[in-house]
Amino acid sequence: MTRNVVKRRLREIAWKVITAEHRNGIDVVIRALPSAASADYAKLDRDLHKCLRRGLAGSGT
């Protein structure tokens, strides 16, 4: 059950970042480490925003 909660949270955050950047047609793979299970939504949001913005900036699309 914890894995599904983390998965849903990460999916929602990623969707918000990608749509805010107007990036259609890209594939993103996110691998959550076991420590993500104990992270709250705000921590996941900060960390994933940072990673996705850095990745999208370098994607060239």
C-alpha positions in Angstrom: 0.0 0.0 0.0 2.8 2.4 0.8 4.3 1.9 -2.6 1.0 2.8 -4.3 0.8 6.0 -2.2 4.3 7.1 -3.2 3.6 6.2 -6.9 0.4 8.3 -6.9 2.1 11.2 -5.3 5.1 11.1 -7.7 2.8 10.7 -10.7 0.8 13.8 -9.7 3.8 15.9 -9.0 5.5 14.9 -12.3 2.3 15.7 -14.3 2.1 19.2 -12.8 5.8 20.0 -13.6 5.7 18.6 -17.1 2.4 20.3 -18.0 3.6 23.6 -16.5 6.7 23.3 -18.7 4.5 22.6 -21.7 6.4 19.5 -22.5 4.2 17.1 -24.6 5.5 13.9 -26.1 8.3 13.2 -23.7 8.8 10.1 -21.6 10.0 10.4 -18.0 11.1 7.5 -15.8 11.1 8.0 -12.1 12.6 5.5 -9.7 11.6 6.0 -6.1 14.1 4.9 -3.5 12.9 3.1 -0.4 13.3 6.3 1.6 10.5 7.9 -0.4 8.1 5.8 1.6 8.8 7.9 4.7 8.9 11.3 2.9 5.9 13.6 3.1 4.2 15.1 0.1 6.1 18.4 0.5 9.5 16.7 0.5 8.6 14.6 -2.5 7.3 17.7 -4.3 10.5 19.7 -3.6 12.9 16.9 -4.6 11.0 15.9 -7.8 10.5 19.5 -8.9 14.2 20.1 -8.6 15.1 16.9 -10.6 12.5 17.3 -13.3 13.3 21.0 -13.9 17.0 20.1 -14.2 16.2 17.2 -16.5 13.8 19.2 -18.7 16.2 22.1 -19.0 18.8 19.7 -20.5 16.4 17.7 -22.6 16.6 20.1 -25.6 12.9 19.7 -26.4 
